[in-house]
């Protein structure tokens, strides 16, 4: 699965790092996160970069509960269309099942499950990435956001009956009790938030049924395979200016072997080379349509070391030179 998560997952991180006495821009630079995309829904950052940022801040800013502090500052709306659908579902159970079903829209790396027993329900969170740095911190952020999301639907008086973590305790027990309002257990077989089954049947005031339908239709169209292709394309575009948009380079960003990446794309009916070429062509159209971007800069943004390569590519795509295509795109009627 892709090593990506919506940049909205970083909402409020700049302010929190500053409050802890750190330089947020220095920390973001160290893990390769562009501060300009923080808080946006339509941009993605490496999941491992978010995890590393949480771990570094926790250790270097003497804030072992950094992830929980961040979750406490975030609104469930960081989940974007997933939150819109949840907020406007019929019941808490419907909302949580929707979050489970469409979590890949927020991050293809998340593994979420809702299990229902005779008296209790359990919402578990994990990631499919096996070599994830500082996993404990990303888990605590995810379960912290889960709590605020359930409270958005079930009411601010909601308290889970138990919170369990696979990792050893990294903060004082009182920190977990204060945040979750229940017993916290560590070294368990899963990361989960347990609560009475009856909570699932609570009805929600459907503020906007149309918003629910639109959000679900949007997310339903972004099935796992589409999300995977979009992820690869987004990483290609991000890597082009640095000349790093190679199969090996993108596979490394996704924590995949290059052959595994090719197999996944082949099962979706495409190849890395096709996505790279398509991504360059779409990016070229946008850059050529902007008169303020010199052709030399267009060439660099597409990852070409020689302007002649840009000329050959544009002729292959559009049948004309870059300058002729620019004139066509910017011609005013």
C-alpha positions in Angstrom: 0.0 0.0 0.0 1.0 3.6 -0.5 3.0 5.5 2.1 0.7 8.5 1.9 -1.8 10.4 4.0 -3.7 13.6 3.5 -1.8 16.7 4.4 -4.8 17.6 6.6 -3.5 15.1 9.1 -0.9 17.8 9.9 -3.4 20.5 10.9 -2.3 22.5 13.9 1.2 20.8 14.0 3.0 24.1 13.3 1.3 25.8 16.3 2.0 22.8 18.5 5.7 22.6 17.7 6.0 26.4 18.3 4.2 26.0 21.7 6.7 23.2 22.6 9.6 25.5 21.8 10.6 24.1 18.5 11.0 25.5 15.0 8.2 23.9 12.9 9.8 24.7 9.6 13.1 23.2 10.6 11.3 20.0 11.7 9.3 19.8 8.5 12.4 20.3 6.4 14.1 17.5 8.2 11.4 15.0 7.3 10.7 16.3 3.8 7.3 17.9 4.4 6.4 21.1 2.5 4.9 23.5 5.1 2.7 25.0 2.3 0.6 21.9 2.0 -0.1 21.4 5.8 -3.8 21.3 6.5 -4.9 20.8 2.9 -7.2 17.9 1.9 -6.1 17.4 -1.7 -2.3 17.2 -1.1 -0.6 14.1 0.4 2.5 13.7 2.4 4.4 10.4 3.1 2.8 8.6 5.9 6.3 7.7 7.2 7.2 11.4 7.2 4.3 12.2 9.5 5.2 9.3 11.7 8.9 10.5 11.9 7.8 14.1 12.6 5.7 12.9 15.5 8.5 10.8 16.9 11.2 13.5 16.6 9.0 16.1 18.2 8.1 13.8 21.1 11.8 13.0 21.8 13.5 16.3 21.1 10.8 18.6 22.6 10.4 16.5 25.7 6.8 15.9 24.8 6.2 12.1 24.8 2.5 12.7 24.4 3.0 15.0 21.4 0.7 12.9 19.2 -2.2 13.1 21.7 -1.6 16.8 22.1 -1.9 17.2 18.3 -5.1 15.0 18.2 -6.6 17.2 20.9 -6.1 20.3 18.8 -7.6 18.7 15.6 -11.2 18.7 14.4 -12.6 15.5 12.9 -13.1 17.5 9.7 -9.4 16.9 8.9 -10.8 13.6 7.5 -12.3 15.7 4.6 -15.2 13.9 2.7 -14.9 11.0 5.2 -15.9 13.3 8.0 -18.7 14.8 5.9 -20.2 11.4 5.3 -19.8 10.4 9.0 -21.4 13.7 10.3 -24.4 13.1 8.1 -25.0 9.4 8.5 -28.1 7.9 10.1 -26.5 6.4 13.2 -23.1 6.3 14.9 -22.7 2.7 13.6 -23.4 3.8 10.0 -20.9 6.6 10.4 -18.1 4.4 11.7 -18.7 1.7 9.0 -18.4 4.5 6.5 -15.1 5.6 8.0 -13.9 2.0 7.8 -15.0 1.6 4.2 -13.6 4.9 2.9 -10.5 5.4 5.0 -8.3 4.8 2.0 -9.4 8.2 0.6 -7.7 9.8 3.6 -4.7 7.4 3.6 -4.2 4.1 1.7 -1.8 3.1 4.5 -4.5 2.8 7.2 -6.0 -0.5 8.3 -9.2 0.1 10.2 -11.8 -2.4 11.5 -15.1 -2.2 13.4 -16.0 -5.4 15.2 -19.3 -5.8 17.2 -19.8 -8.3 20.0 -22.7 -9.1 22.2 -22.3 -6.1 24.5 -19.3 -4.2 23.2 -18.0 -2.7 20.0 -14.4 -2.3 19.1 -12.8 0.1 16.7 -9.2 -0.9 15.9 -6.5 1.1 14.0 -3.2 0.0 12.5 -1.1 0.6 9.4 -0.2 -1.8 6.6 3.3 -0.4 6.5 5.7 -2.8 8.2 8.8 -0.6 8.3 7.2 2.4 9.8 9.4 4.6 12.1 7.9 5.7 15.4 4.8 3.6 14.9 3.6 4.1 18.5 3.2 7.8 17.9 1.1 7.5 14.7 -1.1 4.9 16.5 -1.7 7.3 19.4 -2.6 10.1 16.9 -5.0 7.9 15.1 -6.8 6.7 18.2 -6.8 10.3 19.6 -8.5 11.5 16.4 -10.9 8.5 16.6 -12.0 9.6 20.0 -12.8 13.2 18.8 -14.6 11.7 15.8 -16.9 9.5 17.9 -17.6 12.3 20.2 -18.6 14.5 17.3 -21.3 11.9 16.6 -22.2 10.4 20.0 -21.8 13.5 22.1 -19.0 15.1 24.1 -20.0 12.9 27.1 -18.9 9.8 25.3 -16.1 7.8 27.0 -14.7 4.5 25.8 -14.7 1.6 28.2 -11.1 0.7 27.4 -8.2 1.8 25.2 -5.6 -0.7 24.2 -2.2 -0.3 22.5 0.2 -2.8 21.0 3.2 -0.7 22.0 4.6 -0.1 25.5 3.5 3.0 27.4 5.3 6.1 26.2 3.6 8.7 28.4 2.4 8.8 32.0 -0.7 6.7 32.7 -2.4 9.8 33.9 -2.0 11.3 30.4 -4.0 8.5 28.8 -6.7 8.5 31.6 -7.1 12.3 31.2 -7.3 12.1 27.4 -9.5 9.0 26.9 -11.3 9.0 30.2 -10.8 5.3 30.7 -8.3 2.5 31.5 -5.4 2.3 29.1 -3.7 -1.1 28.5 -0.3 -1.7 26.7 1.4 -4.6 25.1 -2.0 -5.8 23.8 -2.6 -7.7 20.5 -4.2 -4.7 18.8 -4.7 -1.0 19.0 -8.4 -0.4 19.7 -11.0 1.8 21.3 -13.8 -0.3 23.0 -17.2 1.0 23.9 -20.7 -0.2 24.7 -22.5 -1.7 21.7 -25.5 0.5 22.2 -23.5 3.6 21.1 -23.7 2.3 17.6 -27.5 2.7 17.5 -27.6 6.4 18.5 -29.2 8.4 15.8 -27.5 11.5 14.4 -29.2 14.7 13.3 -28.6 14.6 9.5 -27.6 18.2 9.0 -27.4 17.8 5.2 -28.5 14.6 3.5 -27.3 16.0 0.2 -23.8 16.5 1.6 -23.8 12.9 2.7 -24.8 11.6 -0.7 -22.2 13.8 -2.5 -19.5 12.7 -0.1 -20.3 9.0 -0.5 -20.5 9.3 -4.3 -17.1 11.0 -4.3 -15.5 8.4 -2.1 -17.1 5.5 -3.9 -15.5 6.7 -7.1 -12.1 6.6 -5.4 -11.8 2.8 -5.0 -8.6 1.3 -3.8 -7.1 0.7 -7.3 -7.9 4.3 -8.3 -6.4 5.6 -5.1 -3.3 3.6 -5.7 -2.8 4.9 -9.2 -3.5 8.5 -8.0 -0.9 8.0 -5.3 1.7 6.9 -7.7 0.9 9.8 -10.1 1.1 12.3 -7.2 4.5 11.0 -6.2 5.7 11.1 -9.7 4.7 14.8 -10.1 6.3 15.6 -6.7 9.6 13.9 -7.8 9.9 15.3 -11.3 11.7 18.6 -10.5 14.4 16.7 -8.6 14.8 14.3 -11.4 13.8 11.5 -9.0 10.6 10.3 -10.8 12.0 6.9 -11.5 10.5 3.5 -10.8 13.1 2.8 -8.1 12.7 6.3 -6.5 8.9 6.2 -6.3 8.8 2.6 -5.1 11.2 3.6 -2.3 8.9 6.5 -1.3 6.0 4.0 -1.1 8.1 1.4 0.9 7.6 -1.1 -2.0 10.0 -3.1 -4.1 10.0 -1.8 -7.7 8.7 -5.2 -9.0 5.8 -5.1 -6.5 4.9 -1.6 -7.7 4.9 -2.7 -11.3 2.8 -5.7 -10.5 0.2 -3.6 -8.6 0.0 -1.2 -11.6 -0.2 -4.1 -14.1 -3.2 -5.5 -12.2 -4.8 -2.1 -12.6 -4.1 -2.2 -16.4 -1.3 0.3 -16.5 2.5 0.7 -16.1 4.8 3.1 -14.2 6.1 4.4 -17.5 2.6 5.2 -18.7 1.7 7.0 -15.5 5.0 8.9 -15.6 4.4 10.0 -19.2 0.8 11.0 -18.5 1.8 12.9 -15.4 4.5 14.8 -17.4 2.0 15.6 -20.2 -0.7 17.0 -17.8 1.9 19.0 -15.9 3.3 20.4 -19.1 -0.1 21.6 -20.2 -0.5 23.6 -17.0 3.0 25.0 -17.1 2.8 25.9 -20.8 -0.5 27.7 -20.2 1.2 30.0 -17.8 3.1 32.7 -19.6 5.1 33.6 -16.5 6.9 30.3 -16.5 9.9 30.3 -18.9 10.3 27.3 -21.1 13.6 26.5 -19.3 11.6 26.3 -16.0 9.0 24.1 -17.7 11.8 21.7 -18.7 13.2 21.6 -15.2 9.8 21.1 -13.6 9.3 18.1 -15.9 12.6 16.6 -14.7 14.4 17.2 -18.0 18.1 18.1 -18.0 18.1 19.4 -21.6 15.5 21.7 -23.3 15.8 19.5 -26.4 14.1 16.7 -24.4 11.2 19.0 -23.6 10.9 19.8 -27.3 10.8 16.1 -28.3 8.2 15.2 -25.7 5.9 18.1 -26.5 6.1 17.2 -30.2 5.3 13.6 -29.4 2.3 14.6 -27.2 0.8 17.5 -29.1 2.5 17.4 -32.5 3.9 20.9 -32.2 6.9 22.7 -30.5 6.6 23.9 -26.8 6.4 27.6 -28.0 3.7 26.7 -30.5 1.7 24.9 -27.9 2.1 27.8 -25.5 0.7 30.2 -28.1 -2.2 27.8 -28.7 -3.0 27.6 -25.0 -2.7 31.3 -24.3 -4.3 32.6 -27.5 -7.0 35.1 -26.6 -10.2 35.3 -28.7 
